[in-house]
Amino acid sequence: MSDQLGSIPTALGSIPTAPAALHRTLRWQDAFALAMAVSGGLFVSFGPTMAAIGALSAMVIWALAAGIGWAQNHLFAEMASMFPDKPGGVPVYAHEAWKGRFAPAGALATFGYWFGWSAVISIVSLTAGGIIQARWFPEATGALDLGVLQIGVGQLIAIGLILALMVPNLFGAQPAAWVNKVFGALLLIPLLVFVVAPLISGEWEAANLSWGLGQPGADHWGGWQDAIVWLYLVGWTAYGTEMCAAFTPEYRSTKDARRALSSSGAYTFMMFALVPIGVGGLISQGEAAADPTAVFVNGFASVLPAGFAGDAALVITIGALLMGVNASMADGSRALYGAAVDQLVPRQFEALNRHGVPARAIVAAVIMNVLLVLFVSNPISILVAANMGYLLAILLAVSGFLMLRRDRPHAQRPFKLGRWAVPLAAVLSIYGAAVLIIGAASSELSGYGGPLELAIGAGILLLSLVLFTYRRRIQDRLPLLREPPPLPAPLTTPDHTRHTDV
C-alpha cells in the first residue's frame, strides 16, 4: 500500500513516508522529444500574432523570444549541474538563489511556473476537441445541460484527451517521452514543409511578409509597446525548452541535462525563425485575420495535393497540440514535487508512486484542467494570466544565477560557463523584468488581456504565498503532520529465542 500511495493516513491528512527516488531512466534525447512540444506551439499562437502585426514582424518576435530562451538555457544548464539531485528545474533554482534573501520567492516561482505549464493542458485540449468535433462530428452541436454548466461534445473530447494522456505520465517520464516521439515525428512533416515552402511552392509570395510594427500613425511608443506585449504573450511558448532542466535527477548521465537544454533551445530557435517565413509567404495578413486558428491548415493545403492536405493537416495539428498536453503534465508535476520537497507547498505532493512518478501532482493538474474545461468560457485569458507567474519564475531564476555566482563561488559546478555568463544574466534579467512589467500592464493591446486577467494572475501568485505559509507555519510545526517516528527495535528474550515485533 505505501509503495503505491507513498503515504500514511492520519486524522489531519496524509503524511508522506520517506520519499522514493526518481528513476534514472532518461537520456537527453527523451527530454528533447518532450521539449519538441514547444515548436508545436506555433500551431496555437502564431496565427493570432501574424494577424495582429504581420508575418515578418511576427517572425522577428518569435525568433527573438526563442533566442532569449536558448540563451537562458545555458544559464539553467550550469545551475542544473549545481543541483543534480533536485527535481523541478527552474523554480527550484530560483528558490536556491533567493531563499537567503526572500524565502517566499521560491513559492512565487514554483506556483507561477506550475500554473503556467498546467493551465495550457485545458487550453490545447479544448482546441483539439473543437477541431475534432468540427471535422468529424459536425452534427453533434448539442450540449448536456446540468444547470450550473453546459457540456458540449468538444468539452467531452477535451476531457477524454486529458485523461488518456495522464496514463503514460503515471508510468514515468520515459513512456511520456515515447508518446512525444511519435507525435514529434508527425510534427516534423509540416514544419519541414513550411521551411522549404519558398522553394517548392508557387503559392509562396514575398509580398505577404508584411511588417506591422511601428507603421506611420502608430501611437504605442512607435510600435515598441506592441512588440513587448507580444514578447510577453509568446514567452511561455518560446522559453518552454527550459523544461529539460526539470528532469535532471532522472537523467542517466550528468551531461544529459546540458545536452537536452542546448539542443532543444537551438532546434526551437531554428524552427521559430524559418517556419514563419514559409507560412507567412503562403497566407496574407488579411487571410490570417479572417481566421487566425486556420493559418497553418490553410498554408498546408496550399502546398499539398487537394483532398489529402485537409485531413493530414488536421491530424498533425492535433498531434502537435497533444504533445503540449503531454509535456505540460510531465514538466509541471516535477515542478510541484520539487517544491514540496523544498517545503514550499503542502507536503502531500512529496509522494511518488511505485514507478517513481509524482502522481499526486499529475492528478492535481488533471483535476484543475478538467474544471477549467467545464467552467471557463475563454481559456486563452487564463493563459494570459498564467504568463505572469511563469515569466516571474523565469526572471527569478535568471537573476538567481547572478546570486549563486556571488554567494556560492566555490560550489561544485561540473558544467560552468565563462565570465561572459554574468553580464549575459544581468542583461537577460533587465530584459525579463521589462517584458514582464510592461507586457502584463499593456496586455489589452493584444485583444486577449485586461484588468480581469491581471487580477487572475495576481491571485495565482497570492495563492502561492498562502500555500507557502500553510506549509511552513502549520504543516511543518504540527507533530501529527511530521514524519512518523521510526518503529522500535524488535525485543529479544534472555534465552535468545526468536524476535517478537511490537
N, C-alpha and C positions, 0 to 999 in steps of 0.2 A: 504493500500500500504506500509506504513512504517513498519507495523508489518511483512510483508513478506520480504521486501528488507532490512529493517533496515537502510535506508539512505535517504538523501535529495539531489537531484541532483543540481549541480552548474556548472558554466562555467568552473571551474578548476577541476572538478571531483566530486565524490560523497562523501558527508560528513556523517559519521555515526551519527545517533542520539544517545541519551543516551543508552548504551548497555543494552540489556536484560540479565537476569540472566540465567546461565546454569542450567538446570533442575536437581534436585537431585533425580535421578531415579535408580541409580546403587547400587548393593551390590557387595561385594568383589568377589563373585562367577562369576559375569558378567565380571569383569576385568580379572579374572583368565581365563575365556573362551577365551577372546580376546588374552591373552598372550600365550595361547596354540599354537598359530601360530608359536611361536619361536621354539618349538620342531619339528614342521613341516619343519623347515629349514634344518634338517638333510637330507631330500629328495633332496634338491637342492645342497648342498655343501659338504656333507660327502664323496660322491663318488670321486670327484677330490682330496680331501685330502688323502683318503686311497690310491688312485692310485699313488700319489706322494711320500708318506712317509710310507706306510704300515698301516695295520689295527690297530695294537697295538699303534703305535706312534700317529695315528690319534685320537684314543680313549683318550689318555693322553692329547693331545692338546685340544680336545673338552670338556673333563671333567674339565680340569684346567680353561679354559675360562669361563665355566658355573659356576664353583665355585667362580671365581672372580666376576662374575655378581651377584651371590647370596649375596656375602659379601657386594658389593656396594649397593644392595637393602636396606640393613639395614640402611646405611647412608642416603639414599634417603627417607626412612620412617620417620626418625627424621625431615628432612627438610620439608617433606610434612606436618608434624604436626605443623611446624612453620608458614606455609603459606597455611592454609586450604582453602582459597578462591581464590587462584591464579591458573589459568589453565595453562597447558603447561608442567609441570613436570620438568625434568632435566635441560633444558636450562634456565628456569625461575630461578631455584635455583642458577645456575651459575651466572646469571645476578645480583641477590640479593647480592651474596657474593662479586662480583668483581666490582660493579658499583662505589664504593668509591675509587677504585684504578685504574681501567682501564675500563671506561664505554663501549667501543666497544666490550669488551669480551662477553657481553650478546648477541650482534648481531652476532658475530662469532659462538657462541654456538648455537644460535637459528637456523640460516640458515643452518649451517652444519648439525645439528640434523634433521631439516626438510627435507633437500635434501637426507640425508642418509636413512631416512624412506621412503620418497616419491619415490625415484628412483627405489626402489625394486618393486613397482607396475608394471612397464613396464617389468622388468626382469622376474618375476614369471609369468606374464600374457603371455609373449611370449613363455616361457617354456611350460605352459599349452596349449597354442594354437598349438604349434608344436606337442605335444603329441596327442592331439585330431585329428589333421589333419593326422598324420602318422597312427593312429589306425583306424579311422572311415571314413576318406576321402583320402585314399592313391592315388586315381586317380587325385585329384584336385591339380595338381602341377603347373598350370599356374599362371600368375601374371598379374594384371592390370597395364599397362604401362602409367604413367601420365607424362612422360618426365623427370621431376626432381626426380621422385621416382617410384618404382615399389611396388605394394601392393599385397602380396600373401594371400592365404586363412588363413594361420596361423596368419598373422598380423590382418586380419579382425576378426578372432575369439578372439584374444587377446583384441582388442578394444571393442568388444562386451562384454567380461567378465568385463572389467574395468567399462563400462557404467552400466552394470547390478548391480555390487556391489556398485556403487555410490548411488543407490536408497535407500537401507536401511540406509546407513550412513546419508543421508539427513533428515531422520526422527528421529535421535537420537542415542546415544551410546547403548541404550538397544536393539533396533532392530538389530544393528550391532553385538552385543554380542550374540543374539539368532542365527544369521547366523553361528557364530563360534562355538556355542554349537553343532549344527548339524554336521558341519564338524569335530569338535573335537571328537565327538563320533565315527565317522568313522576312524579318525586318531589313536585312541586308539587300534584299531584292529591290524594293522601291528606293532605298537610299542610293544604291549604286546607279539605278536607272536615272534618278534626278541629277547625280553627279555628271553623268555623260550625256544628259539630255541636250546641252548646247551643241554637241557633236552629231547626235543621231536623229534629232527631231527637227522636221521642217516647220513645226509649230512654234519653236522657240524664237522669241524676238527680244533683242536687247532693249528696245524701246519700252518694254514692260517693266524694266528695272528702274522704277521711279524713286525719287528721293523726296520724302515728305516732311523732313525736319528743317526748321529754320527758313521756311519759304517767306517771301515778302508778305507782310501783314501779320506774321505770327507774333502773338503777344505774350508768350510764355518763355521769357528770357531768350528770345530768338530761337526757340526750339530746344534749348538745353533742359528746361524743366520737363518737357515731354520725354526727352531721351532718358532722364534719370528715373522718371516714373516707370518706363518700360524696362529699364535695367532692374528696378525693384521687382516688377512682376515676373520677369523671366529668371530671377535669381535662383529660386528653388530648383528649376529645371537645369540651368546651366552649371550650378555648383554641385549637382547631385552625385557626381562621381566620388565625392568625399566619403560616400557610404562604404567604400572599400576599407576604410580605417576601422569601421565598427566590428569587423570580423577578425581583428588582429589576433586574439587568443585562439582562433580556430584554424589559423594557417599552419601548414606542416613545416614551413621554413620561416626563419626570421626575415628573409628577404622578400617574402611574398607580398607583404603589405605595401612596401615601396614599389614593387613592380606593378601591382594592381592599380595603385593610385596614379602612377606616372603614365601607364599605357592607356587607362580608361580616360584620363584627362586629355591626352593627346588625340585619341580617337574622337572624342566628343567635340573638341575644338575643330578638328578637320571636317566633321560632318556638319557642324553649325556654320562653317564658313562656305562650304561647297554646295550643300543641298539647297539652301535658299536661293543661290544663283540659278540653279536648274529649274526649280519650281516657280521662281519669280518670273523667269522668262517665258513660262508656258501660260501663266494666268495673269491677267491685268489686275491692277488695284481695284478697279470698278467691279470686276467679277468676284474678287475676294471679298469686297464689302457686301456684295449681294448675299453671299453665303460663306462666311469665314470657315465654318467647320468642314466644308466640302473642297477646300483648296487642293489638298493632296489627292483626293479621289478624282477630281476633275483633271488635275495635272497628269495623273497616272493614265487616265482614259485617253488623253490626247497623244500619248506615246505608244501605248499598246494597241493591238488589233481590237476592233469593236466586237462586242459580245463576250470577250474574255476579261477585258480590263475591269469592268464594273465589280463583279463578284470577287475577283482576285484582289483588287484594291481594298474592298471592304474586309475581306478575311485578314489581310496583312495589317490593316489599320486596327482591327480588333485585337490581333496578336500583340501589336505594339502597346495597346492600352493595357492588356492583361500583364505584360511584362512589368508595367508600372505598379500594378496591384501587388504582384508577387514580390518585387524588390522592396516595396514600402513595408510590407509585413516583415520581411527578413531584417531590414535595417532598423525600423522603428522598435521592434521587440528587443533588439540588442541594446539600444539606447536606454530603454526603460529598465531593463535588467541591470545594466551597468550603473544606472542612477540609484537603484535600490541597494546594490552592493556598497555604494559610496554614501549611503544614508541620506539620500536626497528626496526620495519618495517612499511611500509606505512599503514596509519590508515584505509584504506578501508577494511582491514582484521579484524577490530574490530566488524563488524556487525554479528549478529546472526539472523537466520531466526525464524519463529514463533514457531518452535519446539525446540528452544534453542540450535541450532547447528551452528557452524561456517561454513556455506555453501560455502561462497566465498573461504575459504581456501581449502575445498574439491574440488571445481570446478577448482581452480588453479592447484592442484595436478593432476587432471584428464587431463586437457589440456596439461600440461607438459609431462605426460606419454604417451598420445596419440601421441605427436610429437616424443618422443623417440622411440616408436614402429614403427613409419613411417620412421624415418630418421637415426636411429643409428643401424649400422650393427652388432656391438659387444657390447650388453648391459652389459655384465659381466665387461667390462672395466670401465663402468660408476659406477658400484658398488664398484670396487676397488678404484676409485677416490673419491666416496662419503664417503667411510670409513674414509678418512682423516678428514672430517668435523665432522662426527659422533663421532669418538674417541676423537677428540679435545673437543667436548661438554661434553663427559663423564669425561674427565680429568679436565676441568674447574669446573664441579660440585663437583667432589670428593675432589679436592683441596679446593674448596669453602667451604666444610664442616669445614675444619680447620679454615678458616677465620671467618665463622659465630660463631664458638665456641669462638674465640678470641674477635671478635668485638661486639658480642651481647650475652654476657654470661648470662644475666638475661632475655633474651627474652623468651616468653612463649613457652614451648615445652611439650605438653601433652604426647608425647612419646619421652623419652630421653634415649639414650644409656649410658652405664657406661664409666668410664675413659678410658677403653681399646679402645674405638672408635677412640680416637685421634691418637695413634700410628698406628692403622689399616688404617685410612685415609691417613696418611703420607706414609706408605708402598705402598698402592694402588696408590697413586699419582706418586711415583717414578716408580713403575711398569708400569703405564699407559703412562707416558712420554717416557719410554724406548721403549715400544711396538709401540707407535705412530711414533717416530722419526726413529727408526731402521727399523720397518716394512714398513713404507712408502718409505723410501730411498732404501730398498732392495726388493721391491715387484716384480721385474723382475725375482727373483729366483723361484717364483711360476709359471711363464709362463703366468700370466694374467696382469702384470703391467709393467710400464716403464716410460720414460720421459713424454709421452703424458698424461698418467693417472695422473702423479704428477701435470702437468700443469692444467689439468681439475680441480683437487681437489683444487689447489691454486686459480684458477679462481672463483670457487664457494665461497670460503672464501672472496675473494676480492669483489665479488658482494654483499656480506652481508654488507661490510663496505660502499659501495655505497648507498645501501638502508637505512642504518642507518643514513648516512649523509643527505640524502634527507628528511628523516622524521624529524630529529632534526633541520636542518638548513633551510628547505624550508616549509614543511607542517605545522610544529608547530609554524612558525613565520608569515605565511600569514593569515590575518584576514578571508579571504574567505574560508580558509581550516580549520578554527577552528569551535568549536561547535557554532551553531547559538544562538543569544541571546534569552531569553525567550520572549514569546508574552506579550504585555502589558495587564494589568488587564482590565476587562470589564468596560465601562463607566456607571455611574449611574446618572440619571437626578435628579434635586432637589425635584420633587414631587414623588420620589420613584417608577417611572414606571419601566417596565422590563428592564433588562440589554441589551445592544447592543454590540455585538462583533465587534471589529475593525479588 
